[in-house]
Amino acid sequence: MNDLEAFAKLVQALDPWRAQMIFIGGWGHRLHTLHPDALKQAFEPVFTRDTDLAFANRAPLEGDIKAALAAHGFKEDFSGTSKPPAAHYTLGNEQNGFYAEFLTPLVGSPYKRNGEPDATTSVAGISAHKIAHLGVLLEDPWIVTVGPEVGVPLDQPVDLQVANPLCFMVQKFLILKDRKKNKRQQDLLYVHDTLMLFGHMLPTFKQTWGSIVKPRLHPREVATVEREIQEAFSEVTDDIQAASKIPSDRDLDPEDFLATCQYSFQTILEP
């Protein structure tokens, strides 16, 4: 089974909850490439096995998502010592399979009153991870249509919610300091490639930042985003050098990488 077939099964399983689920992460970026406003690129988006789906913890999910996933061949795999245990939902074998994870914002302390980590929650039959700084990915989502015309084997086209590309990039900077080196470098590549897809929309992103995203962030978060962008793109760093080497289907110049990001964020963030 290829990844598009697996993705189609996930879309079919989650159909009753489409209005509440937002595709984020690597598959969110892949869906960005299918948006009508995305500029066509000669390269393939960064590959990822996992599909991250975010939902608001203020909106109750009804029904049984776990049963719907199982009916489409997904198996629940647990890990860690959290209560409930962390889980991802796998189609295929563990080494080469496709899997989905469900994420919801962490609000307040990362610890429960008894001192245990408040890392997961159980809702609609599934175990979801609670993640700090996730809320921005729920703001102003875009719609992307998938179906046979874009290689996704569904009976008919389906509209999916995907993270707003600006919010997708902003969240990367909110978590950048906490990421392992290889993940941090991949995140910078995602940011660069998102700007390549939507570089013609910088005025729109500037408006979204000023009217939607910035007002809904805590002032400390705004400061973090602005500081991390400045530090990440002040010069050609080791992370930019490494990020430029990740794609195997193109020759990315680190200086061009830096220039693209510098110009874009100067435009987006300027008062």
Secondary structure, DSSP 4 states (H G I P E B T S, - for coil): --HHHHHHHHHHHTGGGTTT-EEEHHHHHHHHTTSTTSPP-SSPPPP-SEEEEE--TTSPPPS-HHHHHHHTT-EEEEESS-SSPEEEEEES-TTT-EEEEEEEE--S-SB-TTS-B--EEEETTEEEEEETT-GGGGSS-EEEEESGGGT---SS-EEEEE--HHHHHHHHHHHGGGS-HHHHHHHHHHHHHHHHHHGGGHHHHHHHIIIIIHHHS-HHHHHHHHHHHHHHTSS--HHHHHHHHS-SSS---HHHHHHHHHHHHHHHH--
